Amino acid sequence: MSDAASRLVSVAEQLTGAPLPVGIRAWDGSRAGPAGAPVIVVRNRRALRRMLFKPGELGLARAWVAGDLDVEGDLYTALGAVAGFIWERGEGDRSLAQALRDPDVRSGVRDLLRLAGPPLPPAPPPEEVRRSRHLHTRRSDRRAISHHYDVGNDFYEIVLGPSMVYSCAYWQDGGTLEEAQRDKLELVCAKLGLKPGQRLLDVGCGWGSMAVHAAREHGASVVGVTLSQEQAAYARKRVADEGLTDRVEIRVQDYRDVADGPYDAISSIGMAEHVGAERYLEYARDLYALLEPGGRLLNHQIARRPQGEEEDYHVDRFIDAYVFPDGELAPVGTTVTQLERAGFEVRDVESIREHYARTLRAWVTNLEAGLDRAAGLAGPGRTRVWRLYMAASALAFERNRIGVNQVLAVRTPEGGASGLPLRTRTWNP
């Protein structure tokens, strides 16, 4: 058993106490593991050093982003096998500390160290960012948003397609991504009850899709705010091309600095994940204060499953380091509670989890179809980040590890008249 692949499979199974569900192809051309299984390609010894110096998800992510690891065959199948083996294993599986008490396991680790070569930790890929010490200040939020969104509008056009909507679509059978995104924007407008002349604040307006749709289709007067310079430039051009400059204003502005209320409605679509647990009540109170009495908020937000002990929650290390610096997820019940604490009356909660899985698969398809061009625009490492992030997220939504919800809340006047119809779900297309 001198070939590298067999040695890697042996050590992995010793450490975990379970058969490896994927094959391994190593840099020396050797292959080991179950026949017919997805194959993880270990391109060089540097991949091992990354995983030894940062065991677990971050080491694997660094190796993937740097191109030291790859997958043969279908990415979803490989990710599903790896996720089930590492991240979704039951509590009955032995821990690394328990495994290392076994002399044979310790011997295997020493073999892995010899196989990895000189014990120098490789530098992290340049796409990695460090977590801020001061979370969710105006400065740290600008930096985090810039890292995620200022990748280049041409890159996002490849991933998102013509709609340029970076949030969960709302699908019907047989529909295209563009149709599903249009239906999602229309659903938001219907829940907000937008009428001609009403003022809408679109918090985290992205590339202006919601602002343009609300103004063009419903006659609303819209202010969209974003912290991304590139998004704002793109959105302003779209507004001008649509001839809507008299009804849509795009600002580079923190939502906490918006001071020209009141608004009749507020949309927050895929933005609240950036707010953070410590700031969420402040966020809810700020939006409440910006609404007219009777005004509506549509909060569209990704949610995680509750923890047995909420204090044990930690941000996913790959996503924090490469995708959404300082992003945090909360259970939908926590979000509803915080909105109510701010004064809102929560009137409707709709889970559209399966819709996001389908949306992400569509984005991955777009990216893979334009992979070479995307890599030329954003760099190979950033492109690999996005491919892994979106594919893994699609599986997470499909397996109910995370969800996404639209929460409709009202600044109900003291008299109690919410302004909502008795049967609210008539808005669904």
N, C-alpha and C positions, 0 to 999 in steps of 0.2 A: 504493500500500500504506500508506494513512494510518490505517486502523482499528487499534484496539489489539490485537485478537486476532491479526491477521496479523503484526503486529510481534513479538508474544510468541512465536508459533510460529517465526518466522524466527530470532530470537535463540537460542531453545532448540536449534534444529537446528544453528546455527553453533557453539554451545558444545560440543555433544556429537558433532557430525559424523555424526549419524544422523537418519533421518526420525522425527518425533514420532508415537508410536503412539496418541495421544489427541487429541481435539479441544479447542479452547479457546473458551470463551464469555466475553467481557470485559464490564466494567461499562458500556461504551458500546453494548451490544447486539450487537456484531459477533461473528461466529463463524468460526473457521478450523481447518484440520486435516483429516485423512482422513474421508471420509463414512462413516457407520455406526459410527465408533469411539466409545468412551466419551468423555464430555465433562466436562472440568474447568472449573468456573465460577470465574472470578476476579472477585469481587464489587466490589473497589475497588482503588485504587492502593496502599493500605496493605499489601495482600498482597505486592506487589512489593518494597516496602521491607523487609518481614520477610525475604524470601528473599535480598535483596541483602546485608543486614547479617548474616544467618546462613545462608550458602549450604548447601544440602544438606538432610538430613532434618529438622534442628531448625527451620530456617526454614519449611519446608513444614508441619511439625507445628504451629508457632505460628499460622500462617495458618489452618489447619484448625480448631484449638481455638477461636480467636477468631471464627470464622464468616466470615473473609475469603475462604476457599476452600470450595467445595462440589463435589458430583458430581451430574450428571444421569444418571439410570438406575441400573443395578445397581452397587452399591459394590464387590462382589467383582471384577467385570469391570474396573472402573477401576483398582482396586488391583493386579490382576494385570498390567495393561498398564504401569502406572507402575513396579512392582517390577522387571519385566523390563527396563525402559528405564534405570533408575537404579541399583538395588541389586544386580542379578544380571547385569550386563554383563560380558563377558569382559575379560581383561587386555589384549587387543589394541586396545580402544577408547582413544582419546586422552584424556589427563587434561585438567582445566581449565587447568592451567599451560601445557600444550602448545597448547590451543586459543587461549589468549590471545596466543600469538606471531603469530597470523594477524591482519593489519591489518583484514580484514573483520569478524573476530570482535570485535576491540576497538571497532570502529565500532558494532557491534550492541550491545555492552554500554553504550556511551555513550548510544545511543538508549534502552536500557532505563532508564538512570538518569534521562534526561529524562522518560520516560513515568511513572516512579515518583513524580515530584514532589520536593518539598523533602527534602534528605538528612538527615532526622531519624529515628533508629531508633525504631520504636514500642516501648512497654514490653511485656514478655512478658505473656501472659494470666495472671490471678491463680491459675489452676490449676497453674502451673509451680512446682516446688520446686528449690532448689539442692542439688547433691550435697554431702553432708557431708564435711568435711575429716577427720573421725575416723570411719572406717567400722567398723560392727558393734561399737561399744560398746553397753552396755545402753541408754544414753540415745538414741543415734542409731537403734538398732533400734526403740525405742518410737516415736520420731518417724516413722520410715519406715512402720511397721505402721499407725500412726494415720492417716497420709495415705491409705493404700490402703484400709483396711477401715472406718474411722470415717466413711463417706460417708452412712450412714443405712441402717438395716436394711430400711426400706420400699423403698429403691432396689434393694437386693440381692434382695429378694423378687420384684421385677419381672424382674430378669435371670436369676436362678437357678431360679425356680419353687418349688413347694412343698417340694422336697427340701432346699433351702438348703445344697447341697454345692457348694463352689467348688473343684473339681478335676475331672480327667478322668473321665468316666463310662465304663462298660464295656458296650458295646452288643451287642444281638442284633438280627437282622433283624425289623423291624416293631415294635420296642419303643419306648416313650416315654422321654423324658428322665428322668422320675422312676423308671421301672423300671430304666433303665441305671445310675442313681446307686445305687439299692438293690443292684443286682448288683455294683457296684464295692465297696461297703461289705462285702457278704457275701464277696467274693473276698478282701479284706484279712483279714477274720476267719478265713477258711479257711486262708490261708497262715500266719497266726499260730497256728493250732491252738487257738483260744480255747475254754476249758472253764469251766463254772460255778464261780464262786468265785475264778478267777484274777484277778490284778491287771494292768490295762492302763493304761499311760501314753499318752495321745494328745497328741503335741507339735504345737502349732499347731492347736488343736481347732476353730477356726472357730466356727460357730453350733451346734455340739454334735451334728451328725448322726452322726458315727462313735461318739461316746460313748454316745448313746442307743441306737443299733443294737446295739453290742456288749453293753450291759447288758440290753436288752430281749430280744434274740434268742439270746444266748449265756450270759447269767447272769454276765457279768464284772463285777468291781468296778473302776470307771474313774475316773481323774483326768485331766481335760482342762485344758491350760494354753494361754493366749493372752495377747498383749500388748494386745489391743483391748478397751476397756471396753464398747463397744457390742456386740461379739460375745459377751462374757461375760454381759451382761445378758440377751440373747436366748437364749443356751444354757441359762442357769439357769431361765428361764421354761419352756422346752421340757422340761427335766428334771422340773420340778415338775408340769407338765401331764401327763406320762407316768407320774407316780407313782414316779419312780426316784431320789428324793433320798437314799434309803438306800444306793444303789449307784453314784451318779455325783456327783462333785465337780468343779465348774468353778472354776478359779483364774485371776486376772490375775497371771501370773507368767512370768518369763523361764525358759526350759528350763535355763539354767545355774544357776538357784537352786533347782531341785528337789532335795530332800535326804532324801526319805522312801522311798528304794528299800529293798530290791530289788523290781523288778516282774517279772512272768512274761513280759510282752510289751510292746513299744512300737510304736505306729504314728506315722509322720511322713509326712503326706500333703500334698504341695504346700507344705511349709514350708521345706525345705532350700535352696530357691532364695534365701532371704533371708539365709543364713548367711555367704556370702562365702568366697572361696578361702583367704584367710589364716586364717580361723577354722574351716575345715571339719574338720580333724583334731581340733581341740578338741571340736567338736560330736560327732564320732563317738566319741571317748573318753568324753565325758560320758554318752552314751547307753549305751555298753558298761558303764560303771561302775554304771549304774542297773538293769541286768538281773541276774536270777538266773543262775547257771551253767545252760546249756541254754535260756535265754530267747531269744526271737526278736525281731528288728527288721524291720519292713516299711517301707522307705524309698521313697516314691513321689515322683519328682522329674523335672522338665523338664531335658533335656540339649541341648547344642548340638553341632554338628559340630566335630571337632578342627581347629585351625588348622595351617597349614604350619609357622609359628613361633608357638608359644603366647604368646610375649611380645607378639605383635601384637593379641591379643584386647582388645577394648574393649566396654564396656557400651553397648547400643543407646541412643542419645541421647534419642529420644522416650520410650522406656519408663522410662529413668532420671529424666527430668524430669517426667513426667506420671503414670506408672503405678506402678512399683515402684522408688522411690528406693533406691539402694545394692544393688539386686538383682544377682546374678551367676549365670551359667550355666556349667556345666562339662561336658565329655564324659563319657559314662557310664563309660568306662574309668578316668577319674580318680576318679570317685566310688567305684567298686569298690576301687581301690587304696587310697584313704584309709580306707575301712571296714576293709580287711584290715590296714592299718598300725595301726589302733586295737585290733586283736585279734580282730575278727569273722571267722567263716568264711562267705564268701558262697556261698549254696547255689542261688540261682535269680535269673535276670534275665529279666524279661518286658517286651518293648517293646509299648506300646499306642498308638503314635503316631497311627494313623488314627482311633482312638477319640476323641482330643482334638480333631482337626479337626471331627469330627461334633458333639462337645459344644459347641465354640465357635460353630458355625453355629446350634445350637439356642438358645444364649444370645443371639446377635445377633437371631434371630427374636423372642425374648421381648422384647428391648429395643425393637426397632422397633415391635412391637405396642403397647407402652406408652410410646412416645417422649415424648409431651406430659406425661404424669404423671411420668416419670423426670426430665425437664428441670425440672418444677416442684419436685421433691424435692431434686435434687442440683445444679441449675443447668444451663443449656444447654451451657456449656463442658465441664463434667465429663461430661455425657452424650455429647458429641461425642468426648471422649477415649476413653470406653469402647467406643463404636461402632467407631471406627477401630482401636483396639487389638485388640479381639476378632476383627474381620473380617480384619485383617492377620495375626494369629496363626493363624487357621484356614488361610489360604493357606500360611503358613510350615510348618505341620505337614503339610499335603498335599504340599508340594514337598520334604519331607525336609530342610528347612533347620534345623529343630529337632525333637526327639523327646521322648518321656516314657517312663520306665521304672519298673517296680516291682522293687526289689532286696530279696530276702529274705536276711537274714544272721542267724547264730546265735552266741551266746556259748558256743561249744562247750567242754565241760569238758575237763580234762586227759586223761581217759581216752578221749576221742574220740567218745563217744556223742552224736550230734547231736539225737536224738529225732525226726528226720524220717523219713517213710516212704520206702521204696526208690524208689517212683514218685511223685514229688511233684506232677506235673501233673494228678493225679486231682482236684484241688480246683477246676478250671475248671468253671463252670456250663455 
